[in-house]
Amino acid sequence: MVVDNTTKPSALSIQIEDSIASLEEMRKKAEEDCQNEDAEERGYKLMTLSEEHNSLNPSEYYFDDTNNEIHFNGEFGKGFYYISIPLSDEVLIDILQHAIKKMNKLKLAMESLK
């Protein structure tokens, strides 16, 4: 499996509820996950936005072959999310290799039914 750490999302948008309770929940989650143990060294604290306390309801999830990108969007708690990620050639090759393995297993199963 190839890890592509150079391809960046082409779009990212997350809208969250603007409330004190929502901010406190994200701060609490970061503390629970030990995200701020090195906050003094780093110079700032983190907050964690996770699906653990928010419902994640996708509206769309699709592949755009025009731009070679995967798009996700939907509701996140009381907010919304959208992300678009280009597929690099390396990752696309990994996906194709995985699909070929699955197809070969299906082919073998179909041949055994003859």
C-alpha positions in Angstrom: 0.0 0.0 0.0 1.3 3.4 -1.0 1.0 6.3 1.3 0.5 9.6 -0.5 1.4 12.5 1.8 1.8 15.1 -1.0 -1.6 15.2 -2.6 -3.7 17.8 -0.7 -7.5 18.1 -0.6 -8.8 20.4 -3.3 -11.6 21.6 -1.0 -12.4 21.3 2.7 -15.2 23.0 4.5 -16.6 22.3 7.9 -19.4 24.3 9.5 -20.1 23.7 13.2 -22.6 24.9 15.7 -21.5 28.3 17.1 -22.1 27.8 20.8 -20.2 27.7 24.1 -21.5 24.1 24.7 -20.1 23.0 21.3 -16.7 24.6 22.0 -16.5 23.1 25.5 -17.3 19.6 24.1 -14.4 19.9 21.6 -12.1 21.1 24.3 -13.1 18.2 26.6 -12.7 15.6 23.8 -9.1 16.9 23.1 -8.3 16.5 26.8 -9.8 13.0 27.0 -7.7 12.0 24.0 -4.5 13.5 25.6 -4.1 15.9 22.7 -2.8 18.7 24.9 -0.1 16.9 26.9 2.6 18.9 25.0 0.6 22.1 24.7 3.2 24.2 26.6 6.0 23.0 24.2 3.7 23.6 21.2 2.5 27.0 22.4 -1.2 26.3 22.0 -4.0 23.9 22.9 -6.0 21.8 20.5 -9.8 21.1 20.3 -11.1 17.8 18.8 -14.1 17.7 16.4 -15.1 14.1 16.2 -18.1 11.9 15.2 -18.1 10.4 18.7 -20.5 13.0 20.0 -21.9 14.2 16.7 -23.9 12.3 14.1 -22.2 11.9 10.7 -24.8 11.7 8.0 -23.4 11.6 4.5 -25.5 13.2 1.8 -23.2 12.5 -1.2 -20.1 10.4 -1.7 -19.0 10.1 -5.3 -16.1 9.9 -7.7 -15.7 12.7 -10.2 -13.9 11.2 -13.1 -13.5 14.6 -14.8 -11.2 15.9 -12.1 -10.2 12.4 -10.7 -11.5 13.4 -7.2 -13.6 11.8 -4.5 -16.2 14.1 -3.0 -17.9 13.8 0.4 -20.6 16.0 1.9 -23.3 15.8 4.5 -24.5 16.8 7.9 -22.2 16.7 10.9 -24.0 17.2 14.2 -25.8 20.5 13.8 -23.4 21.5 11.1 -22.2 20.4 7.7 -19.0 19.1 6.0 -17.6 19.0 2.5 -14.3 17.6 1.4 -12.9 16.9 -2.1 -9.8 14.8 -2.4 -7.9 14.3 -5.7 -6.7 10.7 -6.3 -3.0 10.5 -7.0 -1.9 7.9 -9.6 -0.2 5.9 -6.7 -3.4 5.7 -4.7 -5.5 4.9 -7.8 -3.2 2.1 -8.7 -3.6 0.6 -5.2 -7.4 0.8 -5.5 -7.2 -0.9 -8.9 -5.0 -3.7 -7.6 -7.4 -4.3 -4.7 -10.4 -4.3 -7.2 -8.6 -6.8 -9.4 -8.0 -9.1 -6.5 -11.7 -9.0 -5.6 -12.7 -9.6 -9.2 -10.3 -12.6 -9.4 -12.0 -14.1 -6.2 -15.4 -13.5 -7.8 -14.2 -15.1 -11.0 -12.9 -18.2 -9.1 -16.2 -18.5 -7.2 -18.3 -18.2 -10.4 -16.1 -20.9 -12.2 -16.6 -23.3 -9.2 -20.4 -23.0 -9.7 -20.2 -24.3 -13.3 
